Amino acid sequence: MQIEFDKTILERYYIKDEVGTGSFGKVYKLQHLSKNKSFALKVDIRQKGSVLLEAKILADLQGGLGIPKLYKYGSTDQFSYMIVELLGPTLNKLLKQCKGKFSLATVVSIMLQLITRIEYVHKKGYLHRDLKPHQVLVGRNPKMIYLTDFGLARKFEVNNYHISFQNSCPRVGNATFSSLNNHSGVRQSRRDDLESIAYMALYFLKGHLPWQSIQKLSSNTKWQNIFQIKSHINIEDLCVGSPKEFSILLKYCRNLKFEEKPDYNYIQSLFLQIQQRENLYESFYDWIEDEKSLRSPTTICEFSQSLSISNNIPRCSTINVENIAGVGIKDEIKEVINEKRRKKSRAKTQAQSIMKKNRMRHTLNIEAVEQGDNQLSSKNWFDESTYNSLDVTPKNIYPEIRNRKAWFGAVKVKKDEDRCKVF
């Protein structure tokens, strides 16, 4: 089944180009005809309905952090399809841009997010069963990790009952990051997703796994040879050069029982220990800090909006707007900068308005309260030299009253004295 580019599809979308190809479907970039918004279209290659099955799983996962938004799915006479949120590059592509490996700080930041994503999927009763760097993408915010491609995902819990153990199942997923149980034909459970994540962590840090040299073989021979290396290599040897927590994680995953629920908090604590012990930056990502990667034409088009909006990455003022590739990117960034200025101006005006109202409203001072004087007084109740109009916050709603604790304490004493006089 072929889809022609530069053609209108589903009455309201325009096909721009092909984004990627998987074992079950192709992904295209769509442009809405009336809205200035892009989407991703995934269509069925083999016309077996696998995309519709994935769409139903994705619909059940909607609302989770780092789960792509599903806009529409269905089928035509030619193909089955689903329209989802258009995301940025895969971690595998970013790894190549970062010289083949990530820093330890970046690996830890990725893992903390990825463990949260898979925990959410498991809570919904699903196994991913095909975790690999190609299935993990970044969004418009390049610090947000998304888990994608649920074509092989399946339920492991039905009516609150765990699926039964089997040891004669066909192998599923990717041989490089597959668990030992999957290699052996054992039915997958939650532990196998986590073992795949452990291999990914090592791959991101080292840039290579010992069995990745086995590529130019038939599928069956490749699986067998990779299994031989995985099963015989010592975990300490596999994790040499990495923090001890990497080997602890892999041992933990392999020791889990078939139906056992993983302790996701414990797994996250392993990476938090690395972060604290090595004094690593929080939420550090190599593809953001590397200026060459940020300014490359293929990356700047995907990240331009997130560079403008995110508070944790360089401001737009650090970007040379004239050299940015892509139609409309320069105008978008300028508009975001202007919007920030307008918001700052509105905040300042609002703060000045609050200050003016407070000047008119509060005339009592501490001296008047201590003397028991109920007459209004405006002596020294406001000090303009120490007041900043931008400091108005819910926690500091009356900045013009000095010594607020003493002031309210004096008011309370005065009320208590008046109450005693009544009796």
C-alpha positions in Angstrom: 0.0 0.0 0.0 1.5 3.3 -1.1 0.5 6.8 0.0 1.3 9.7 -2.4 2.9 12.8 -1.0 1.5 16.3 -1.5 -2.0 14.9 -1.5 -5.1 15.5 0.6 -6.1 12.6 2.8 -9.2 12.1 5.1 -10.7 15.3 3.7 -8.8 17.7 6.0 -5.2 16.7 6.1 -2.3 17.2 3.7 0.5 14.6 3.5 3.9 16.3 3.7 6.5 13.5 4.0 7.4 10.2 5.5 8.7 10.3 9.1 9.5 6.6 9.7 8.8 3.0 9.1 8.3 0.1 11.5 7.6 -3.6 11.3 3.8 -3.0 11.2 3.3 0.5 9.9 4.5 3.6 8.3 4.4 7.1 9.8 3.8 10.3 7.8 3.7 13.9 8.7 0.3 15.6 8.2 -0.6 19.2 8.0 -4.2 20.3 8.8 -5.7 22.2 5.9 -7.4 24.9 8.0 -5.3 24.8 11.2 -1.6 25.7 11.4 -0.9 22.4 13.2 1.0 19.2 12.2 0.2 15.6 13.2 1.6 12.2 12.7 -0.3 9.6 10.6 0.4 5.9 11.2 -1.0 3.5 8.6 -1.1 -0.3 8.5 1.5 -1.8 6.1 0.2 -5.4 6.1 -3.5 -4.4 6.4 -4.0 -6.8 9.3 -5.5 -4.2 11.7 -2.5 -3.9 13.9 -2.7 -0.1 13.9 -6.3 -0.2 15.1 -5.3 -2.5 17.9 -2.5 -0.1 18.9 -4.9 2.8 18.7 -7.3 1.2 21.1 -4.4 0.6 23.6 -3.2 4.1 23.2 -6.8 5.4 23.7 -6.8 3.5 27.0 -3.5 5.1 28.0 -4.6 8.7 27.3 -4.0 11.2 30.0 -0.6 9.8 31.2 2.4 11.9 31.3 4.7 11.2 28.3 2.0 9.3 26.4 1.3 10.7 22.9 -2.1 12.3 22.3 -4.4 10.3 20.1 -6.7 12.5 17.9 -8.4 10.0 15.6 -8.3 6.4 14.4 -10.3 4.3 11.9 -10.1 2.5 8.6 -10.7 3.2 4.9 -11.0 0.9 1.9 -7.3 1.1 1.5 -5.7 1.1 5.0 -6.2 1.4 8.8 -4.8 4.5 10.4 -4.4 6.6 13.5 -3.6 10.3 13.9 -1.4 11.1 16.9 0.7 13.9 18.3 3.7 14.8 16.2 6.9 14.3 18.4 10.5 15.0 18.0 13.4 12.7 17.2 14.0 9.3 18.9 16.7 8.8 21.6 18.6 6.7 19.1 18.8 9.6 16.7 19.8 12.0 19.5 22.5 9.5 20.6 24.1 9.7 17.2 24.1 13.5 17.4 25.8 13.3 20.8 28.8 11.3 19.5 27.3 7.8 20.2 26.8 8.0 23.9 25.2 10.1 26.6 26.7 11.6 29.8 25.9 9.9 33.1 23.7 12.9 34.1 21.7 12.5 30.9 21.3 8.8 31.3 20.0 9.3 34.9 17.6 11.9 33.8 16.2 9.7 31.0 15.9 6.7 33.3 14.0 8.6 36.0 11.4 9.6 33.4 11.3 6.3 31.6 10.6 4.3 34.8 7.7 6.6 35.5 6.3 6.0 32.0 6.5 2.2 32.2 5.0 2.3 35.7 2.0 4.2 34.3 1.6 1.7 31.5 1.8 -1.2 33.9 -0.8 0.4 36.2 -3.1 0.4 33.2 -2.6 -3.3 32.9 -0.4 -3.3 29.8 3.1 -4.6 28.9 5.0 -2.7 26.2 7.1 -5.8 25.1 9.2 -3.9 22.6 11.2 -1.3 24.6 14.2 0.1 22.7 15.7 3.6 22.1 13.7 3.9 18.8 10.4 3.8 20.8 11.4 6.6 23.1 11.0 10.2 21.7 11.2 13.7 22.9 8.4 16.2 22.5 8.2 19.9 21.7 9.8 20.4 25.1 13.1 18.5 24.5 13.3 17.6 28.2 10.0 15.6 28.0 10.4 11.9 27.3 7.6 10.1 25.5 7.0 6.4 25.3 5.6 5.4 21.9 4.8 2.4 19.6 2.4 0.1 21.4 1.9 -2.2 18.4 3.2 -5.2 20.4 1.7 -4.2 23.8 -0.7 -6.6 25.4 -2.7 -6.9 28.6 -1.1 -8.8 31.5 -4.1 -8.3 33.8 -7.6 -9.3 32.9 -10.4 -8.7 35.5 -7.7 -8.1 38.2 -6.2 -11.5 37.5 -2.6 -11.8 36.2 -2.1 -13.8 33.0 -0.8 -17.4 33.5 2.8 -18.5 33.2 3.8 -20.2 29.9 7.2 -21.4 28.7 6.6 -22.0 25.0 5.7 -18.6 23.7 7.1 -17.1 20.4 9.8 -14.4 20.8 8.5 -10.9 20.6 10.2 -7.5 20.1 13.8 -6.5 19.5 16.6 -9.1 20.1 19.2 -6.5 21.3 17.1 -5.2 24.2 15.0 -8.3 24.9 15.0 -10.0 28.3 16.5 -13.5 28.9 13.0 -14.8 29.5 11.8 -13.7 26.1 14.8 -15.3 24.5 13.9 -18.6 26.3 10.2 -18.5 25.2 8.9 -17.6 28.6 5.7 -15.4 28.5 6.6 -11.8 29.3 5.5 -9.9 32.4 6.4 -6.6 34.0 9.9 -7.8 34.9 10.8 -8.1 31.2 10.0 -4.5 30.4 12.3 -3.4 33.2 15.1 -5.7 32.0 14.9 -4.0 28.6 15.1 -0.6 30.3 18.2 -1.8 32.2 19.9 -2.8 28.8 18.9 0.6 27.4 20.6 2.4 30.3 23.8 0.6 29.6 23.5 1.3 25.9 23.0 5.0 26.5 26.0 5.2 28.8 28.4 3.0 26.9 27.1 3.5 23.4 27.3 -0.2 22.6 26.3 -3.6 24.0 28.6 -6.7 23.6 26.0 -8.6 21.4 25.3 -5.7 19.0 28.0 -6.8 16.6 25.7 -9.8 15.7 23.6 -8.2 13.0 24.2 -9.7 9.5 22.6 -13.1 10.3 19.2 -14.6 9.8 16.6 -13.7 12.4 16.6 -17.0 14.2 20.4 -17.4 14.3 20.7 -13.8 15.5 18.3 -14.4 18.4 20.2 -17.6 19.4 23.6 -16.0 19.2 22.6 -12.9 21.2 21.0 -15.1 23.8 24.2 -17.1 24.2 26.2 -13.9 24.9 23.5 -12.4 27.2 23.1 -15.6 29.3 26.8 -16.3 29.8 28.3 -12.8 30.3 28.8 -11.9 33.9 26.6 -8.9 35.1 29.6 -7.2 36.7 31.6 -7.6 33.4 28.6 -6.3 31.4 28.3 -3.2 33.7 32.0 -2.5 34.0 32.8 1.2 33.9 29.3 2.1 35.1 28.0 2.9 38.6 27.2 -0.1 40.7 23.5 0.7 40.6 23.3 -0.4 37.0 24.3 -4.0 37.9 22.0 -3.9 41.0 19.1 -2.9 38.7 19.8 -5.7 36.2 20.1 -8.3 39.0 16.8 -7.0 40.6 14.9 -7.4 37.3 16.2 -10.9 36.6 15.3 -12.0 40.2 11.7 -10.8 40.0 9.0 -13.5 40.0 6.6 -13.9 37.0 3.6 -12.2 38.7 5.6 -10.0 41.1 5.0 -6.3 41.1 8.2 -4.4 40.7 9.1 -1.7 43.3 9.3 1.3 41.0 10.2 3.6 43.8 13.2 1.5 44.7 14.4 1.5 41.0 14.1 5.2 40.9 16.0 5.5 44.2 18.9 3.7 42.5 19.3 6.5 40.0 18.6 9.2 42.5 21.5 7.8 44.6 23.8 8.1 41.5 22.6 11.7 41.0 23.3 12.7 44.6 26.6 10.8 45.0 28.1 12.1 41.7 26.6 15.6 42.3 24.9 15.5 38.9 22.7 18.2 37.4 18.9 17.5 37.6 17.1 17.2 34.3 20.3 17.5 32.3 20.2 16.5 28.6 23.2 16.5 26.3 21.2 17.4 23.2 20.1 20.7 24.8 23.4 21.8 26.2 25.3 21.1 23.0 25.0 24.3 21.0 26.0 22.6 17.7 23.2 20.1 18.1 20.7 22.8 19.0 21.5 25.0 16.0 21.5 22.2 13.4 18.8 22.6 10.8 17.2 19.2 11.6 17.0 19.9 15.3 16.1 23.6 15.4 12.9 23.1 13.5 11.7 20.4 15.9 12.7 22.2 19.1 12.1 25.9 18.2 8.8 26.2 20.1 10.2 24.4 23.2 13.3 26.6 23.2 11.1 29.6 23.4 8.6 28.4 26.0 10.6 26.2 28.5 11.9 28.0 31.5 14.7 25.5 32.1 16.6 26.0 28.8 18.3 28.9 27.2 16.1 32.0 26.4 15.3 33.0 22.9 17.6 36.0 23.2 20.6 33.5 22.9 19.4 32.3 19.5 20.5 34.0 16.3 17.1 34.5 14.8 18.4 35.4 11.4 20.2 32.1 11.0 17.4 29.8 12.0 16.2 27.4 9.3 12.6 26.7 8.5 9.7 28.8 7.3 7.9 30.8 10.0 10.3 29.9 12.8 11.7 33.4 13.1 8.2 34.9 13.4 7.1 32.3 16.0 10.1 33.1 18.2 9.6 36.8 17.9 6.0 36.4 18.8 6.9 34.3 21.9 9.4 37.0 23.0 6.8 39.8 22.6 4.2 37.7 24.5 6.6 37.3 27.4 7.1 41.1 27.4 3.4 41.7 27.4 2.9 39.3 30.3 5.6 41.0 32.3 4.0 44.4 31.6 0.6 43.1 32.7 2.1 41.7 35.9 3.7 45.0 36.7 0.5 46.9 36.1 -1.4 44.5 38.3 1.1 44.8 41.1 1.0 48.6 41.0 -2.8 48.4 41.2 -2.7 46.2 44.3 -0.2 48.6 45.9 -2.5 51.5 45.2 -5.5 49.8 46.8 -3.5 48.7 49.8 -2.4 52.3 50.4 -6.0 53.4 50.5 -7.2 50.4 52.6 -4.7 50.1 55.4 -4.2 53.1 57.6 -3.7 51.6 61.0 -0.1 51.2 62.2 1.5 49.3 65.0 1.9 52.4 67.3 -1.9 53.1 67.1 -2.8 49.5 68.0 -0.3 49.3 70.9 -1.8 52.5 72.4 -5.3 51.2 72.1 -6.2 54.1 69.7 -9.1 53.2 67.5 -8.7 56.4 65.5 -7.4 56.1 62.0 -3.7 57.0 61.6 -1.4 57.1 58.6 1.8 57.8 60.3 4.8 55.7 59.0 2.5 52.9 58.0 4.1 52.5 54.5 7.7 52.6 53.5 8.0 53.1 49.7 11.8 52.8 49.7 11.6 49.1 50.7 8.6 48.2 48.6 8.9 46.5 45.2 5.8 46.3 43.1 6.9 43.0 41.6 7.1 41.4 45.0 3.4 41.0 45.5 2.6 37.3 46.1 -0.1 35.4 47.9 2.4 34.8 50.7 3.2 38.5 51.0 -0.2 40.1 50.3 0.4 43.1 52.6 4.0 44.1 51.9 3.5 47.7 53.1 2.9 46.7 56.8 6.3 46.4 58.5 6.7 43.8 61.3 3.5 42.0 60.3 3.9 39.3 63.0 4.0 42.0 65.8 1.2 43.9 64.1 -1.2 40.9 64.0 -0.1 39.9 67.5 -1.0 43.3 68.8 -4.4 43.1 67.1 -5.1 39.8 68.8 -4.1 41.2 72.3 -6.4 44.2 71.7 -9.3 41.9 70.8 -8.7 39.7 73.9 -8.7 42.9 76.1 -12.0 44.1 74.6 -13.6 40.6 75.2 -12.5 40.7 78.8 -14.1 44.1 79.3 -17.5 42.7 78.2 -17.5 40.2 81.0 
